[in-house]
Amino acid sequence: MVNSLVTDLLMPLISGIIGTPDFSNLYVVLRNPGGAAYASVKAARDGGAVVLALGLFINAVISFLIVSAALFFVVKMLNRLRRQEEAAPPASPEPTAEVRLLGEIRDLLRR
């Protein structure tokens, strides 16, 4: 679900703002022994080039931030529910038979 949220919703919005259609192909070739041009990170790595895959890193960071934000909000809600349970006053205990009997005697004496 998080993967779909990132790849299908957030990344197209962010890449539309920045102008890059797909972050996964955003890379820098550090060393290219063959001197060839590559169309993707996978092709560059298969060709033996040393690649700095910035796009894959950006995707991983965005996924991590989304997961951590979702986890933060879940924990925050659980803490709020726990505080509400603690704030509720405990129910008064049922009076003992002795207390009920004394209350009845008091009521009889008032008459």
URQUI-V173726 format. One record per pair of residues at least 12 apart in sequence whose ideal C-beta (glycine too) atoms are under 6 Angstrom apart, sorted by sequence separation. I is the first residue (numbers start at 0). GAP is how many residues later the second one is. If there is no record, write none. Layout:
i = [I,I]
gap = [GAP,GAP]
This chain:
i = [10,40,33,26,24,28,32,31,30,28,29,28,29,26,27,26,25,25,24,23,22,23,22,22,5,5,1,1]
gap = [12,12,13,14,15,15,15,17,19,20,20,22,22,24,24,26,28,29,30,31,32,32,35,36,56,57,64,65]
